[in-house]
Amino acid sequence: KRAVDFVGQYATVRSGKVTATMGEAALHDGGAGLILKVRCAEENQIARGDSVQLYSFDQTTGVYQIKP
């Protein structure tokens, strides 16, 4: 699968928080799972363990954007 194929799926936040410059989430892909770089441009209360939807992927930076 290509990275862009995961847009629309849900991942579980692994980092303590997600900001415009940092954040990590785990995606269960049916295999070993993937660790993804995620960012949220808006102020949020996203915390470790939260389920978030991947809504876009930046090919240049390899980062997924999520919404609170």
Predicted model as a PDB file, atoms N, CA, C, CB and O in Angstrom, pLDDT in the B-factor column:
MODEL        1                                                                  
ATOM      1  N   LYS A   1       0.832  -1.199   0.000  1.00 79.00           N  
ATOM      2  CA  LYS A   1       0.000   0.000   0.000  1.00 79.00           C  
ATOM      3  C   LYS A   1       0.863   1.244   0.000  1.00 79.00           C  
ATOM      4  CB  LYS A   1      -0.939   0.008   1.206  1.00 79.00           C  
ATOM      5  O   LYS A   1       1.976   1.258   0.526  1.00 79.00           O  
ATOM      6  N   ARG A   2       0.322   2.283  -0.601  1.00 90.00           N  
ATOM      7  CA  ARG A   2       1.023   3.564  -0.581  1.00 90.00           C  
ATOM      8  C   ARG A   2       0.543   4.370   0.627  1.00 90.00           C  
ATOM      9  CB  ARG A   2       0.788   4.354  -1.910  1.00 90.00           C  
ATOM     10  O   ARG A   2      -0.559   4.153   1.130  1.00 90.00           O  
ATOM     11  N   ALA A   3       1.375   5.296   1.083  1.00 92.00           N  
ATOM     12  CA  ALA A   3       1.045   6.102   2.262  1.00 92.00           C  
ATOM     13  C   ALA A   3      -0.296   6.813   2.097  1.00 92.00           C  
ATOM     14  CB  ALA A   3       2.148   7.129   2.527  1.00 92.00           C  
ATOM     15  O   ALA A   3      -1.077   6.903   3.044  1.00 92.00           O  
ATOM     16  N   VAL A   4      -0.558   7.315   0.894  1.00 92.00           N  
ATOM     17  CA  VAL A   4      -1.798   8.058   0.659  1.00 92.00           C  
ATOM     18  C   VAL A   4      -3.025   7.151   0.804  1.00 92.00           C  
ATOM     19  CB  VAL A   4      -1.777   8.697  -0.739  1.00 92.00           C  
ATOM     20  O   VAL A   4      -4.127   7.646   1.041  1.00 92.00           O  
ATOM     21  N   ASP A   5      -2.851   5.843   0.667  1.00 94.00           N  
ATOM     22  CA  ASP A   5      -3.964   4.896   0.808  1.00 94.00           C  
ATOM     23  C   ASP A   5      -4.511   4.846   2.240  1.00 94.00           C  
ATOM     24  CB  ASP A   5      -3.514   3.502   0.383  1.00 94.00           C  
ATOM     25  O   ASP A   5      -5.626   4.371   2.453  1.00 94.00           O  
ATOM     26  N   PHE A   6      -3.745   5.328   3.218  1.00 95.00           N  
ATOM     27  CA  PHE A   6      -4.181   5.277   4.608  1.00 95.00           C  
ATOM     28  C   PHE A   6      -5.047   6.479   5.003  1.00 95.00           C  
ATOM     29  CB  PHE A   6      -2.975   5.198   5.517  1.00 95.00           C  
ATOM     30  O   PHE A   6      -5.632   6.484   6.086  1.00 95.00           O  
ATOM     31  N   VAL A   7      -5.135   7.499   4.137  1.00 97.00           N  
ATOM     32  CA  VAL A   7      -5.974   8.660   4.424  1.00 97.00           C  
ATOM     33  C   VAL A   7      -7.420   8.183   4.597  1.00 97.00           C  
ATOM     34  CB  VAL A   7      -5.865   9.736   3.283  1.00 97.00           C  
ATOM     35  O   VAL A   7      -7.926   7.404   3.789  1.00 97.00           O  
ATOM     36  N   GLY A   8      -8.072   8.659   5.655  1.00 97.00           N  
ATOM     37  CA  GLY A   8      -9.439   8.245   5.953  1.00 97.00           C  
ATOM     38  C   GLY A   8      -9.496   7.170   7.022  1.00 97.00           C  
ATOM     39  O   GLY A   8     -10.546   6.947   7.626  1.00 97.00           O  
ATOM     40  N   GLN A   9      -8.377   6.502   7.259  1.00 96.00           N  
ATOM     41  CA  GLN A   9      -8.345   5.460   8.291  1.00 96.00           C  
ATOM     42  C   GLN A   9      -8.086   6.085   9.662  1.00 96.00           C  
ATOM     43  CB  GLN A   9      -7.258   4.400   7.967  1.00 96.00           C  
ATOM     44  O   GLN A   9      -7.704   7.250   9.775  1.00 96.00           O  
ATOM     45  N   TYR A  10      -8.308   5.274  10.697  1.00 96.00           N  
ATOM     46  CA  TYR A  10      -8.099   5.732  12.075  1.00 96.00           C  
ATOM     47  C   TYR A  10      -6.820   5.136  12.635  1.00 96.00           C  
ATOM     48  CB  TYR A  10      -9.300   5.354  12.968  1.00 96.00           C  
ATOM     49  O   TYR A  10      -6.483   3.981  12.375  1.00 96.00           O  
ATOM     50  N   ALA A  11      -6.108   5.959  13.416  1.00 97.00           N  
ATOM     51  CA  ALA A  11      -4.872   5.530  14.064  1.00 97.00           C  
ATOM     52  C   ALA A  11      -4.956   5.898  15.541  1.00 97.00           C  
ATOM     53  CB  ALA A  11      -3.615   6.183  13.389  1.00 97.00           C  
ATOM     54  O   ALA A  11      -5.775   6.727  15.937  1.00 97.00           O  
ATOM     55  N   THR A  12      -4.101   5.272  16.355  1.00 97.00           N  
ATOM     56  CA  THR A  12      -4.075   5.523  17.797  1.00 97.00           C  
ATOM     57  C   THR A  12      -2.852   6.363  18.139  1.00 97.00           C  
ATOM     58  CB  THR A  12      -4.066   4.188  18.598  1.00 97.00           C  
ATOM     59  O   THR A  12      -1.728   6.002  17.790  1.00 97.00           O  
ATOM     60  N   VAL A  13      -3.071   7.479  18.820  1.00 98.00           N  
ATOM     61  CA  VAL A  13      -1.979   8.396  19.173  1.00 98.00           C  
ATOM     62  C   VAL A  13      -1.020   7.710  20.145  1.00 98.00           C  
ATOM     63  CB  VAL A  13      -2.538   9.708  19.797  1.00 98.00           C  
ATOM     64  O   VAL A  13      -1.443   7.122  21.140  1.00 98.00           O  
ATOM     65  N   ARG A  14       0.290   7.795  19.840  1.00 98.00           N  
ATOM     66  CA  ARG A  14       1.341   7.218  20.696  1.00 98.00           C  
ATOM     67  C   ARG A  14       2.074   8.282  21.495  1.00 98.00           C  
ATOM     68  CB  ARG A  14       2.342   6.438  19.851  1.00 98.00           C  
ATOM     69  O   ARG A  14       2.585   8.006  22.580  1.00 98.00           O  
ATOM     70  N   SER A  15       2.126   9.489  20.968  1.00 98.00           N  
ATOM     71  CA  SER A  15       2.849  10.567  21.646  1.00 98.00           C  
ATOM     72  C   SER A  15       1.949  11.182  22.729  1.00 98.00           C  
ATOM     73  CB  SER A  15       3.310  11.658  20.621  1.00 98.00           C  
ATOM     74  O   SER A  15       0.736  10.968  22.730  1.00 98.00           O  
ATOM     75  N   GLY A  16       2.545  11.938  23.637  1.00 97.00           N  
ATOM     76  CA  GLY A  16       1.792  12.560  24.723  1.00 97.00           C  
ATOM     77  C   GLY A  16       0.814  13.606  24.240  1.00 97.00           C  
ATOM     78  O   GLY A  16      -0.204  13.857  24.884  1.00 97.00           O  
ATOM     79  N   LYS A  17       1.121  14.223  23.097  1.00 97.00           N  
ATOM     80  CA  LYS A  17       0.247  15.225  22.505  1.00 97.00           C  
ATOM     81  C   LYS A  17       0.530  15.293  21.008  1.00 97.00           C  
ATOM     82  CB  LYS A  17       0.448  16.617  23.179  1.00 97.00           C  
ATOM     83  O   LYS A  17       1.500  14.715  20.518  1.00 97.00           O  
ATOM     84  N   VAL A  18      -0.322  16.000  20.300  1.00 98.00           N  
ATOM     85  CA  VAL A  18      -0.122  16.227  18.866  1.00 98.00           C  
ATOM     86  C   VAL A  18      -0.260  17.720  18.625  1.00 98.00           C  
ATOM     87  CB  VAL A  18      -1.149  15.406  17.990  1.00 98.00           C  
ATOM     88  O   VAL A  18      -1.267  18.332  18.980  1.00 98.00           O  
ATOM     89  N   THR A  19       0.782  18.302  18.007  1.00 98.00           N  
ATOM     90  CA  THR A  19       0.786  19.737  17.711  1.00 98.00           C  
ATOM     91  C   THR A  19       1.056  19.934  16.225  1.00 98.00           C  
ATOM     92  CB  THR A  19       1.851  20.490  18.572  1.00 98.00           C  
ATOM     93  O   THR A  19       1.070  18.974  15.454  1.00 98.00           O  
ATOM     94  N   ALA A  20       1.268  21.181  15.834  1.00 97.00           N  
ATOM     95  CA  ALA A  20       1.577  21.494  14.438  1.00 97.00           C  
ATOM     96  C   ALA A  20       2.982  21.033  14.057  1.00 97.00           C  
ATOM     97  CB  ALA A  20       1.438  22.997  14.190  1.00 97.00           C  
ATOM     98  O   ALA A  20       3.310  20.970  12.872  1.00 97.00           O  
ATOM     99  N   THR A  21       3.820  20.707  15.054  1.00 97.00           N  
ATOM    100  CA  THR A  21       5.206  20.342  14.765  1.00 97.00           C  
ATOM    101  C   THR A  21       5.620  18.953  15.260  1.00 97.00           C  
ATOM    102  CB  THR A  21       6.108  21.355  15.366  1.00 97.00           C  
ATOM    103  O   THR A  21       6.714  18.486  14.946  1.00 97.00           O  
ATOM    104  N   MET A  22       4.748  18.290  16.037  1.00 98.00           N  
ATOM    105  CA  MET A  22       5.124  16.966  16.544  1.00 98.00           C  
ATOM    106  C   MET A  22       3.907  16.088  16.775  1.00 98.00           C  
ATOM    107  CB  MET A  22       5.915  17.099  17.839  1.00 98.00           C  
ATOM    108  O   MET A  22       2.791  16.577  16.954  1.00 98.00           O  
ATOM    109  N   GLY A  23       4.142  14.786  16.767  1.00 98.00           N  
ATOM    110  CA  GLY A  23       3.097  13.827  17.063  1.00 98.00           C  
ATOM    111  C   GLY A  23       3.356  12.509  16.349  1.00 98.00           C  
ATOM    112  O   GLY A  23       3.920  12.477  15.256  1.00 98.00           O  
ATOM    113  N   GLU A  24       2.930  11.414  16.993  1.00 98.00           N  
ATOM    114  CA  GLU A  24       3.073  10.066  16.430  1.00 98.00           C  
ATOM    115  C   GLU A  24       1.812   9.280  16.686  1.00 98.00           C  
ATOM    116  CB  GLU A  24       4.296   9.334  17.029  1.00 98.00           C  
ATOM    117  O   GLU A  24       1.168   9.429  17.725  1.00 98.00           O  
ATOM    118  N   ALA A  25       1.462   8.435  15.721  1.00 98.00           N  
ATOM    119  CA  ALA A  25       0.299   7.564  15.897  1.00 98.00           C  
ATOM    120  C   ALA A  25       0.614   6.196  15.305  1.00 98.00           C  
ATOM    121  CB  ALA A  25      -0.972   8.179  15.231  1.00 98.00           C  
ATOM    122  O   ALA A  25       1.425   6.069  14.387  1.00 98.00           O  
ATOM    123  N   ALA A  26      -0.045   5.174  15.849  1.00 98.00           N  
ATOM    124  CA  ALA A  26       0.120   3.799  15.366  1.00 98.00           C  
ATOM    125  C   ALA A  26      -1.101   3.431  14.530  1.00 98.00           C  
ATOM    126  CB  ALA A  26       0.308   2.794  16.558  1.00 98.00           C  
ATOM    127  O   ALA A  26      -2.242   3.652  14.936  1.00 98.00           O  
ATOM    128  N   LEU A  27      -0.838   2.868  13.362  1.00 97.00           N  
ATOM    129  CA  LEU A  27      -1.915   2.411  12.486  1.00 97.00           C  
ATOM    130  C   LEU A  27      -1.856   0.902  12.412  1.00 97.00           C  
ATOM    131  CB  LEU A  27      -1.809   3.043  11.065  1.00 97.00           C  
ATOM    132  O   LEU A  27      -0.816   0.330  12.085  1.00 97.00           O  
ATOM    133  N   HIS A  28      -2.978   0.249  12.719  1.00 92.00           N  
ATOM    134  CA  HIS A  28      -3.038  -1.207  12.643  1.00 92.00           C  
ATOM    135  C   HIS A  28      -3.469  -1.564  11.229  1.00 92.00           C  
ATOM    136  CB  HIS A  28      -4.023  -1.810  13.719  1.00 92.00           C  
ATOM    137  O   HIS A  28      -4.616  -1.342  10.838  1.00 92.00           O  
ATOM    138  N   ASP A  29      -2.535  -2.117  10.473  1.00 85.00           N  
ATOM    139  CA  ASP A  29      -2.765  -2.380   9.043  1.00 85.00           C  
ATOM    140  C   ASP A  29      -3.010  -3.853   8.754  1.00 85.00           C  
ATOM    141  CB  ASP A  29      -1.580  -1.899   8.227  1.00 85.00           C  
ATOM    142  O   ASP A  29      -3.008  -4.269   7.595  1.00 85.00           O  
ATOM    143  N   GLY A  30      -3.222  -4.651   9.812  1.00 85.00           N  
ATOM    144  CA  GLY A  30      -3.420  -6.078   9.618  1.00 85.00           C  
ATOM    145  C   GLY A  30      -2.115  -6.857   9.694  1.00 85.00           C  
ATOM    146  O   GLY A  30      -2.121  -8.088   9.738  1.00 85.00           O  
ATOM    147  N   GLY A  31      -0.991  -6.136   9.708  1.00 88.00           N  
ATOM    148  CA  GLY A  31       0.322  -6.762   9.835  1.00 88.00           C  
ATOM    149  C   GLY A  31       0.942  -6.352  11.158  1.00 88.00           C  
ATOM    150  O   GLY A  31       0.283  -6.369  12.198  1.00 88.00           O  
ATOM    151  N   ALA A  32       2.205  -5.986  11.110  1.00 90.00           N  
ATOM    152  CA  ALA A  32       2.918  -5.590  12.325  1.00 90.00           C  
ATOM    153  C   ALA A  32       2.483  -4.212  12.805  1.00 90.00           C  
ATOM    154  CB  ALA A  32       4.424  -5.602  12.083  1.00 90.00           C  
ATOM    155  O   ALA A  32       2.751  -3.841  13.948  1.00 90.00           O  
ATOM    156  N   GLY A  33       1.817  -3.453  11.946  1.00 93.00           N  
ATOM    157  CA  GLY A  33       1.403  -2.092  12.297  1.00 93.00           C  
ATOM    158  C   GLY A  33       2.429  -1.080  11.823  1.00 93.00           C  
ATOM    159  O   GLY A  33       3.577  -1.422  11.541  1.00 93.00           O  
ATOM    160  N   LEU A  34       2.003   0.155  11.741  1.00 96.00           N  
ATOM    161  CA  LEU A  34       2.870   1.229  11.261  1.00 96.00           C  
ATOM    162  C   LEU A  34       2.891   2.361  12.270  1.00 96.00           C  
ATOM    163  CB  LEU A  34       2.403   1.743   9.885  1.00 96.00           C  
ATOM    164  O   LEU A  34       1.887   2.634  12.928  1.00 96.00           O  
ATOM    165  N   ILE A  35       4.041   3.024  12.392  1.00 97.00           N  
ATOM    166  CA  ILE A  35       4.159   4.220  13.217  1.00 97.00           C  
ATOM    167  C   ILE A  35       4.200   5.394  12.240  1.00 97.00           C  
ATOM    168  CB  ILE A  35       5.449   4.177  14.162  1.00 97.00           C  
ATOM    169  O   ILE A  35       5.062   5.457  11.363  1.00 97.00           O  
ATOM    170  N   LEU A  36       3.265   6.312  12.404  1.00 98.00           N  
ATOM    171  CA  LEU A  36       3.132   7.432  11.477  1.00 98.00           C  
ATOM    172  C   LEU A  36       3.419   8.756  12.174  1.00 98.00           C  
ATOM    173  CB  LEU A  36       1.731   7.454  10.864  1.00 98.00           C  
ATOM    174  O   LEU A  36       3.151   8.919  13.364  1.00 98.00           O  
ATOM    175  N   LYS A  37       3.974   9.705  11.406  1.00 98.00           N  
ATOM    176  CA  LYS A  37       4.133  11.075  11.891  1.00 98.00           C  
ATOM    177  C   LYS A  37       2.810  11.775  11.634  1.00 98.00           C  
ATOM    178  CB  LYS A  37       5.342  11.824  11.184  1.00 98.00           C  
ATOM    179  O   LYS A  37       2.320  11.791  10.505  1.00 98.00           O  
ATOM    180  N   VAL A  38       2.226  12.358  12.684  1.00 98.00           N  
ATOM    181  CA  VAL A  38       0.962  13.077  12.549  1.00 98.00           C  
ATOM    182  C   VAL A  38       1.102  14.488  13.113  1.00 98.00           C  
ATOM    183  CB  VAL A  38      -0.180  12.317  13.266  1.00 98.00           C  
ATOM    184  O   VAL A  38       1.901  14.728  14.018  1.00 98.00           O  
ATOM    185  N   ARG A  39       0.323  15.414  12.573  1.00 98.00           N  
ATOM    186  CA  ARG A  39       0.331  16.805  13.005  1.00 98.00           C  
ATOM    187  C   ARG A  39      -1.095  17.322  13.046  1.00 98.00           C  
ATOM    188  CB  ARG A  39       1.204  17.675  12.068  1.00 98.00           C  
ATOM    189  O   ARG A  39      -1.957  16.856  12.301  1.00 98.00           O  
ATOM    190  N   CYS A  40      -1.338  18.288  13.922  1.00 97.00           N  
ATOM    191  CA  CYS A  40      -2.627  18.954  14.000  1.00 97.00           C  
ATOM    192  C   CYS A  40      -2.364  20.446  14.130  1.00 97.00           C  
ATOM    193  CB  CYS A  40      -3.484  18.416  15.198  1.00 97.00           C  
ATOM    194  O   CYS A  40      -1.777  20.892  15.116  1.00 97.00           O  
ATOM    195  N   ALA A  41      -2.797  21.223  13.135  1.00 94.00           N  
ATOM    196  CA  ALA A  41      -2.528  22.656  13.106  1.00 94.00           C  
ATOM    197  C   ALA A  41      -3.359  23.425  14.137  1.00 94.00           C  
ATOM    198  CB  ALA A  41      -2.800  23.201  11.718  1.00 94.00           C  
ATOM    199  O   ALA A  41      -2.982  24.528  14.534  1.00 94.00           O  
ATOM    200  N   GLU A  42      -4.485  22.852  14.573  1.00 95.00           N  
ATOM    201  CA  GLU A  42      -5.378  23.536  15.507  1.00 95.00           C  
ATOM    202  C   GLU A  42      -5.021  23.210  16.956  1.00 95.00           C  
ATOM    203  CB  GLU A  42      -6.832  23.153  15.226  1.00 95.00           C  
ATOM    204  O   GLU A  42      -4.420  22.175  17.243  1.00 95.00           O  
ATOM    205  N   GLU A  43      -5.407  24.120  17.871  1.00 95.00           N  
ATOM    206  CA  GLU A  43      -5.294  23.827  19.302  1.00 95.00           C  
ATOM    207  C   GLU A  43      -6.148  22.594  19.571  1.00 95.00           C  
ATOM    208  CB  GLU A  43      -5.750  25.057  20.197  1.00 95.00           C  
ATOM    209  O   GLU A  43      -7.229  22.459  18.997  1.00 95.00           O  
ATOM    210  N   ASN A  44      -5.683  21.693  20.432  1.00 97.00           N  
ATOM    211  CA  ASN A  44      -6.447  20.467  20.663  1.00 97.00           C  
ATOM    212  C   ASN A  44      -6.111  19.851  22.015  1.00 97.00           C  
ATOM    213  CB  ASN A  44      -6.179  19.457  19.548  1.00 97.00           C  
ATOM    214  O   ASN A  44      -5.153  20.239  22.684  1.00 97.00           O  
ATOM    215  N   GLN A  45      -6.932  18.878  22.391  1.00 97.00           N  
ATOM    216  CA  GLN A  45      -6.723  18.127  23.635  1.00 97.00           C  
ATOM    217  C   GLN A  45      -6.375  16.671  23.316  1.00 97.00           C  
ATOM    218  CB  GLN A  45      -7.987  18.196  24.538  1.00 97.00           C  
ATOM    219  O   GLN A  45      -6.571  15.788  24.151  1.00 97.00           O  
ATOM    220  N   ILE A  46      -5.868  16.425  22.126  1.00 97.00           N  
ATOM    221  CA  ILE A  46      -5.524  15.068  21.709  1.00 97.00           C  
ATOM    222  C   ILE A  46      -4.427  14.529  22.635  1.00 97.00           C  
ATOM    223  CB  ILE A  46      -5.060  15.040  20.212  1.00 97.00           C  
ATOM    224  O   ILE A  46      -3.435  15.207  22.903  1.00 97.00           O  
ATOM    225  N   ALA A  47      -4.625  13.300  23.114  1.00 97.00           N  
ATOM    226  CA  ALA A  47      -3.670  12.705  24.052  1.00 97.00           C  
ATOM    227  C   ALA A  47      -3.362  11.261  23.668  1.00 97.00           C  
ATOM    228  CB  ALA A  47      -4.217  12.767  25.491  1.00 97.00           C  
ATOM    229  O   ALA A  47      -4.048  10.668  22.836  1.00 97.00           O  
ATOM    230  N   ARG A  48      -2.321  10.702  24.287  1.00 98.00           N  
ATOM    231  CA  ARG A  48      -1.921   9.316  24.040  1.00 98.00           C  
ATOM    232  C   ARG A  48      -3.135   8.391  24.218  1.00 98.00           C  
ATOM    233  CB  ARG A  48      -0.758   8.895  25.000  1.00 98.00           C  
ATOM    234  O   ARG A  48      -3.880   8.505  25.192  1.00 98.00           O  
ATOM    235  N   GLY A  49      -3.316   7.482  23.265  1.00 98.00           N  
ATOM    236  CA  GLY A  49      -4.404   6.527  23.343  1.00 98.00           C  
ATOM    237  C   GLY A  49      -5.648   6.939  22.572  1.00 98.00           C  
ATOM    238  O   GLY A  49      -6.522   6.108  22.327  1.00 98.00           O  
ATOM    239  N   ASP A  50      -5.746   8.217  22.183  1.00 98.00           N  
ATOM    240  CA  ASP A  50      -6.906   8.682  21.430  1.00 98.00           C  
ATOM    241  C   ASP A  50      -6.899   8.117  20.013  1.00 98.00           C  
ATOM    242  CB  ASP A  50      -6.937  10.214  21.389  1.00 98.00           C  
ATOM    243  O   ASP A  50      -5.843   7.904  19.418  1.00 98.00           O  
ATOM    244  N   SER A  51      -8.086   7.882  19.491  1.00 97.00           N  
ATOM    245  CA  SER A  51      -8.238   7.442  18.107  1.00 97.00           C  
ATOM    246  C   SER A  51      -8.466   8.677  17.246  1.00 97.00           C  
ATOM    247  CB  SER A  51      -9.417   6.416  17.955  1.00 97.00           C  
ATOM    248  O   SER A  51      -9.346   9.487  17.536  1.00 97.00           O  
ATOM    249  N   VAL A  52      -7.678   8.818  16.192  1.00 97.00           N  
ATOM    250  CA  VAL A  52      -7.775   9.997  15.320  1.00 97.00           C  
ATOM    251  C   VAL A  52      -7.860   9.556  13.864  1.00 97.00           C  
ATOM    252  CB  VAL A  52      -6.560  10.943  15.530  1.00 97.00           C  
ATOM    253  O   VAL A  52      -7.325   8.512  13.490  1.00 97.00           O  
ATOM    254  N   GLN A  53      -8.540  10.363  13.042  1.00 97.00           N  
ATOM    255  CA  GLN A  53      -8.657  10.040  11.620  1.00 97.00           C  
ATOM    256  C   GLN A  53      -7.607  10.800  10.830  1.00 97.00           C  
ATOM    257  CB  GLN A  53     -10.069  10.370  11.093  1.00 97.00           C  
ATOM    258  O   GLN A  53      -7.407  12.000  11.022  1.00 97.00           O  
ATOM    259  N   LEU A  54      -6.944  10.083   9.940  1.00 98.00           N  
ATOM    260  CA  LEU A  54      -5.951  10.689   9.050  1.00 98.00           C  
ATOM    261  C   LEU A  54      -6.719  11.361   7.918  1.00 98.00           C  
ATOM    262  CB  LEU A  54      -4.921   9.616   8.495  1.00 98.00           C  
ATOM    263  O   LEU A  54      -7.418  10.686   7.163  1.00 98.00           O  
ATOM    264  N   TYR A  55      -6.600  12.700   7.788  1.00 96.00           N  
ATOM    265  CA  TYR A  55      -7.395  13.341   6.749  1.00 96.00           C  
ATOM    266  C   TYR A  55      -6.603  13.844   5.560  1.00 96.00           C  
ATOM    267  CB  TYR A  55      -8.136  14.464   7.331  1.00 96.00           C  
ATOM    268  O   TYR A  55      -7.192  14.185   4.535  1.00 96.00           O  
ATOM    269  N   SER A  56      -5.278  13.900   5.668  1.00 97.00           N  
ATOM    270  CA  SER A  56      -4.484  14.217   4.474  1.00 97.00           C  
ATOM    271  C   SER A  56      -3.055  13.736   4.686  1.00 97.00           C  
ATOM    272  CB  SER A  56      -4.512  15.749   4.168  1.00 97.00           C  
ATOM    273  O   SER A  56      -2.627  13.487   5.814  1.00 97.00           O  
ATOM    274  N   PHE A  57      -2.323  13.611   3.579  1.00 98.00           N  
ATOM    275  CA  PHE A  57      -0.937  13.160   3.640  1.00 98.00           C  
ATOM    276  C   PHE A  57      -0.083  14.082   2.787  1.00 98.00           C  
ATOM    277  CB  PHE A  57      -0.803  11.688   3.167  1.00 98.00           C  
ATOM    278  O   PHE A  57      -0.417  14.360   1.636  1.00 98.00           O  
ATOM    279  N   ASP A  58       1.023  14.555   3.355  1.00 97.00           N  
ATOM    280  CA  ASP A  58       1.958  15.417   2.630  1.00 97.00           C  
ATOM    281  C   ASP A  58       3.105  14.556   2.113  1.00 97.00           C  
ATOM    282  CB  ASP A  58       2.493  16.576   3.544  1.00 97.00           C  
ATOM    283  O   ASP A  58       3.933  14.080   2.890  1.00 97.00           O  
ATOM    284  N   GLN A  59       3.148  14.360   0.805  1.00 95.00           N  
ATOM    285  CA  GLN A  59       4.186  13.518   0.181  1.00 95.00           C  
ATOM    286  C   GLN A  59       5.598  14.054   0.449  1.00 95.00           C  
ATOM    287  CB  GLN A  59       3.949  13.425  -1.335  1.00 95.00           C  
ATOM    288  O   GLN A  59       6.543  13.277   0.589  1.00 95.00           O  
ATOM    289  N   THR A  60       5.737  15.378   0.518  1.00 97.00           N  
ATOM    290  CA  THR A  60       7.057  15.992   0.697  1.00 97.00           C  
ATOM    291  C   THR A  60       7.642  15.720   2.077  1.00 97.00           C  
ATOM    292  CB  THR A  60       6.968  17.488   0.471  1.00 97.00           C  
ATOM    293  O   THR A  60       8.816  15.371   2.206  1.00 97.00           O  
ATOM    294  N   THR A  61       6.806  15.883   3.119  1.00 96.00           N  
ATOM    295  CA  THR A  61       7.306  15.721   4.492  1.00 96.00           C  
ATOM    296  C   THR A  61       7.046  14.342   5.066  1.00 96.00           C  
ATOM    297  CB  THR A  61       6.680  16.750   5.389  1.00 96.00           C  
ATOM    298  O   THR A  61       7.653  13.970   6.070  1.00 96.00           O  
ATOM    299  N   GLY A  62       6.147  13.565   4.445  1.00 97.00           N  
ATOM    300  CA  GLY A  62       5.808  12.246   4.972  1.00 97.00           C  
ATOM    301  C   GLY A  62       4.958  12.311   6.220  1.00 97.00           C  
ATOM    302  O   GLY A  62       4.991  11.402   7.051  1.00 97.00           O  
ATOM    303  N   VAL A  63       4.191  13.394   6.356  1.00 98.00           N  
ATOM    304  CA  VAL A  63       3.387  13.649   7.552  1.00 98.00           C  
ATOM    305  C   VAL A  63       1.901  13.597   7.235  1.00 98.00           C  
ATOM    306  CB  VAL A  63       3.745  15.007   8.159  1.00 98.00           C  
ATOM    307  O   VAL A  63       1.461  14.077   6.190  1.00 98.00           O  
ATOM    308  N   TYR A  64       1.124  13.001   8.158  1.00 98.00           N  
ATOM    309  CA  TYR A  64      -0.335  12.987   8.047  1.00 98.00           C  
ATOM    310  C   TYR A  64      -0.913  14.122   8.891  1.00 98.00           C  
ATOM    311  CB  TYR A  64      -0.918  11.611   8.496  1.00 98.00           C  
ATOM    312  O   TYR A  64      -0.438  14.384   9.996  1.00 98.00           O  
ATOM    313  N   GLN A  65      -1.932  14.788   8.372  1.00 98.00           N  
ATOM    314  CA  GLN A  65      -2.659  15.791   9.144  1.00 98.00           C  
ATOM    315  C   GLN A  65      -3.875  15.111   9.758  1.00 98.00           C  
ATOM    316  CB  GLN A  65      -3.079  17.014   8.253  1.00 98.00           C  
ATOM    317  O   GLN A  65      -4.524  14.276   9.128  1.00 98.00           O  
ATOM    318  N   ILE A  66      -4.172  15.487  11.006  1.00 97.00           N  
ATOM    319  CA  ILE A  66      -5.369  14.991  11.684  1.00 97.00           C  
ATOM    320  C   ILE A  66      -6.150  16.193  12.189  1.00 97.00           C  
ATOM    321  CB  ILE A  66      -5.005  14.015  12.860  1.00 97.00           C  
ATOM    322  O   ILE A  66      -5.640  17.313  12.208  1.00 97.00           O  
ATOM    323  N   LYS A  67      -7.402  15.951  12.603  1.00 87.00           N  
ATOM    324  CA  LYS A  67      -8.214  17.016  13.200  1.00 87.00           C  
ATOM    325  C   LYS A  67      -8.588  16.595  14.609  1.00 87.00           C  
ATOM    326  CB  LYS A  67      -9.495  17.313  12.346  1.00 87.00           C  
ATOM    327  O   LYS A  67      -8.713  15.405  14.900  1.00 87.00           O  
ATOM    328  N   PRO A  68      -8.770  17.598  15.500  1.00 82.00           N  
ATOM    329  CA  PRO A  68      -9.146  17.262  16.888  1.00 82.00           C  
ATOM    330  C   PRO A  68     -10.550  16.661  16.951  1.00 82.00           C  
ATOM    331  CB  PRO A  68      -9.074  18.517  17.786  1.00 82.00           C  
ATOM    332  O   PRO A  68     -11.028  16.320  18.033  1.00 82.00           O  
TER     333      PRO A  68                                                      
ENDMDL                                                                          
END                                                                             
